[in-house]
């Protein structure tokens, strides 16, 4: 014989079901390391640092001609991002790395073209901009 559940039992079961769905979706969202996009940052000045912070969990390499900015960006990735980060003074050396999937070019406007074209030729996904919208 069917008996109606009490209100307390109904809310307990509904909460448990919701928790199960939530936990399952969180597990499904967990990205395996092989699926993570590895990003290289070209240009880490004022706007470049802002862009760096937006992608910090995926950044594996930084590049800038200014050694002070480069050291600051490397330290930022290693402290906030929690992993090691390579630093390059020449973006072409960074593009030689086969493990970098994408690059963000945040250089002055007249310097966007060359790193962007060479990154595309190196089979990298590229965004070249002064700032992220």
C-alpha positions in Angstrom: 0.0 0.0 0.0 1.3 3.4 -1.0 1.7 6.0 1.8 2.4 9.6 1.3 5.8 10.7 2.5 5.9 13.3 5.2 7.0 16.7 4.3 10.3 16.2 6.2 11.0 13.0 4.4 10.2 14.6 1.0 12.6 17.5 1.6 15.3 15.2 2.8 15.0 13.0 -0.3 14.8 16.0 -2.7 17.9 17.5 -1.0 19.8 14.3 -1.3 18.8 13.9 -5.0 19.9 17.5 -5.7 23.2 17.0 -3.9 23.8 13.9 -6.0 23.1 15.8 -9.2 25.3 18.6 -8.1 28.2 16.3 -7.2 27.8 14.4 -10.5 27.9 17.6 -12.5 31.0 18.8 -10.5 32.8 15.6 -11.3 31.8 15.9 -15.0 33.2 19.4 -15.1 36.6 18.3 -13.6 38.9 18.6 -16.6 41.6 15.9 -17.1 45.1 17.4 -17.4 45.3 16.2 -21.0 42.4 18.4 -21.9 43.7 21.6 -20.3 44.7 24.4 -22.7 48.3 25.5 -22.1 48.8 29.2 -22.8 51.8 31.3 -23.5 51.6 35.1 -22.9 53.5 37.4 -25.2 53.8 40.9 -23.7 53.2 41.2 -19.9 53.2 44.9 -19.4 50.3 46.8 -17.8 47.5 45.3 -19.9 49.4 42.1 -20.4 49.5 41.6 -16.7 45.7 42.0 -16.5 45.3 39.5 -19.3 47.8 37.2 -17.6 45.6 37.2 -14.4 42.5 36.3 -16.5 44.3 33.1 -17.7 46.7 32.4 -14.9 45.6 28.8 -14.2 46.5 27.9 -17.8 49.6 29.9 -18.3 52.8 27.8 -18.7 55.1 30.4 -20.3 55.5 34.2 -20.4 57.5 36.4 -22.7 58.5 40.0 -22.7 61.5 42.0 -23.8 61.6 43.9 -20.5 63.4 41.6 -18.0 61.9 43.3 -15.0 58.3 42.7 -16.3 59.2 39.2 -17.3 60.5 38.3 -13.8 57.4 39.9 -12.2 55.1 37.9 -14.5 56.9 34.6 -13.9 56.7 35.1 -10.1 53.0 36.0 -10.4 52.2 32.8 -12.3 54.2 30.7 -9.8 52.7 32.2 -6.7 49.0 32.7 -7.8 48.9 30.0 -10.5 50.7 27.5 -8.2 52.9 25.9 -10.9 56.2 26.5 -12.6 56.4 28.9 -15.5 59.0 29.4 -18.2 60.2 32.9 -19.1 61.4 34.0 -22.5 62.9 37.2 -23.8 62.3 36.2 -27.4 58.8 35.1 -28.3 60.1 32.9 -31.1 61.8 30.6 -28.6 58.4 30.3 -26.8 56.6 29.4 -30.0 59.1 26.5 -30.5 57.5 24.7 -27.5 55.2 22.0 -28.8 53.3 21.8 -25.5 51.8 25.3 -25.8 48.4 25.2 -27.3 47.5 28.9 -27.5 49.1 32.3 -27.1 47.8 35.7 -26.0 49.6 38.6 -27.7 49.4 41.7 -25.6 51.9 44.0 -27.3 51.7 47.5 -28.6 49.5 47.7 -31.6 52.4 48.0 -34.1 53.9 44.7 -32.7 50.7 42.5 -32.9 51.2 41.3 -36.5 54.6 39.5 -36.4 54.0 37.4 -33.2 50.5 36.6 -34.4 51.5 35.4 -37.8 54.4 33.4 -36.5 52.2 31.8 -33.8 49.7 30.8 -36.5 52.5 29.3 -38.5 53.6 27.4 -35.3 50.0 25.9 -35.2 49.0 27.8 -32.1 45.6 29.3 -31.4 46.0 33.1 -31.1 44.3 36.1 -29.6 46.1 39.4 -30.3 44.6 42.4 -28.5 45.5 45.3 -26.3 42.9 44.2 -23.7 40.4 41.5 -23.2 36.8 42.6 -23.4 
